[in-house]
Amino acid sequence: MSQFILDPSYEMNFATDVEAKAIQNMLLSLVPLNILLFSLLKERGILSFYGKLRMAFIFMEVIYVFHTAALKNYDAIKIFDMNLIGENVFNHWSLPQLAMLLITAAIIIFVGRYIYKKLIIDIFYIAVMIEIFMAFVLRSKQFALSIFFSGALLLLIMSVIQSSYSMAYIDELTGLPGRRALKEQLSKLSRHYVIAMLDIDFFKKFNDTYGHDIGDDVLKLVANCLTHVNGGGKPFRYGGEEFTIVFPHNDMKEITGHLEELRELVSKTNYTYTGKKSTKKSNKKTTGKQLNVTISIGVAERNENYRTAEDVMKAADKALYRAKKKGRNCVSK
């Protein structure tokens, strides 16, 4: 719809130049507004009540645009051509201020969210906004709208694919690949590899004493430490307070030292508890307390005794149990 109305070759089919500009200004604002709005809303499924509400919202916008064009009621959409910051500083591109402010705000929000949350999908959104901006700026050029709107559509499709991948393979809390990704990784392993199973020591105590929110923070802290493991290890969240690290193309001698370094890194990275929540079992309040977080690690490698990835994982899990029996905060083979 945007391409049809904005393309100069179609303008005279339904409106004068002035009328077409009014419709264009509205679309210039609605397109980035919709992308920004829907990207900030939590995904609940297209067939849910909220999904249907979004579709109804878009449908109402389409009806409103064509209804305005048919009745030539352009006074109703003058807001889209308002000068909000004095003289239009975007006259060079013949773009309305509201549209440019929305595009600029969207890019700033997406950049900020990417810096804070490191969501790959925000990179796609930033690129989409740039594509839309270029389409609007160069809309008088032949094929410009087709090229840039097609590029924006392709990027949106890629963002949906990326989002679907993240939902299926990435653990939402820690940002690490989940068990599904682990199974896929295990199926790709060659003849030499090492698997380590890790568990946060006394994690249930963290939850019972300080609450599940603090427990989640501890999980994220440990997950962040795991991303710094050396030796080419790939960390995964296995479930609960358990994690898995896969070292493809390695043997036990190469990996043991790297796991010791990781264990020390976690033990030195204390969590500072500053909340004032009372526990269910006690009315005492704790503020500014340094919580010592440690992990136990069990490690095993593929050999004649453990020929499959499942066998190696079971061996690593048994080694993890031995590490806990030894007193925790250690690495066991």
Steps between C-alpha positions, in 0.01 A plus 500: 500500500779742589680433173181545297416838652853637519598406144466811282366293210189421704431834664269645235279193509324620811615847603663827409862567592394678820261221597757234421754678720255496790453125466874452461574692819257280690663183369847638567401517866286187533751253354786568748247546783352154443840331481616673819175431686476131412870438565457628856191291574541152644438225246189300593422320174312620195190292580474618861271783609792744498614377158154552355491843663821596318363377168181697560709810574687469170176430312343815648801702384463366146129583496572846641760577231278396210191657657685830538620483140152415369323780689790743451474590870860620527435742788468194724863402443671838524663384823736287292635813330544715810824686575576378850843664535460829317611520139516162333866401516423211265395718206809383314338157469138627488412284797252587779645561844280246677617220271866590540466532877337156515771342284773668707336398829460142376867475402610643837275256689619200299867598539453550876318170540769318303774648720308401814355161401716398201196386301598422141147581383560867583772509233236397247261768627768769466571388144127503422469858621794605283343325200169679561678834536684448171176397328333822610798719411546350153134430423512726191771280346396217271485160674622655831180411685495147363864440593495647851156372602596154373819525705303606807255211452787253461660628820169466687468140379857432614420655839203264538723203418762620748234553766361150442851355529560685827171379647582141408872485579593784740424494871309820573635553852873446449534569129690172457399234249256257659463122503362486148812674370711264712343194338575643158861569602543147634384355169783684322786383721789308347724234656678720757311724740451580867175576682479677836191509722480791745273567794465810721581403858217539754276665241182392679627686805530820294138467393367411845697772680495792258216422260471381142590840355842480664527141382439619144770764541745234619416286196570794271825578683627144456382489138696816428813342650452192284517710184863576592611137511819432305593202286223546247229389740136560409276557805134393518234520766401142567215578739443646845837584652687259272713601203694308237818595317598313185863504385510364144831366367666500845622249755496494880859625546430816302174581675561439871701820545235708322228362727706582810536857372125517448429368848731763651339775290155414633619477861661846474191656344288563808137606481415812700160465663349841576133407535294506816267210439416277795523126452206269560684334789646810663412864551863609487600753234829492314648804323826550318611144554760333279369160395772255407401301193687181414455217252583131493617348172502145372685428177536200269639433154412267218707183512462126463279483809276792399439484127186714466426855610231367734754270666747786542230723652401228747865457596537877546185502714643226723824700527291802603346292778850405618600868500212574735595208724852646522363821648390697191682789327732261319554317171467122490577255220 
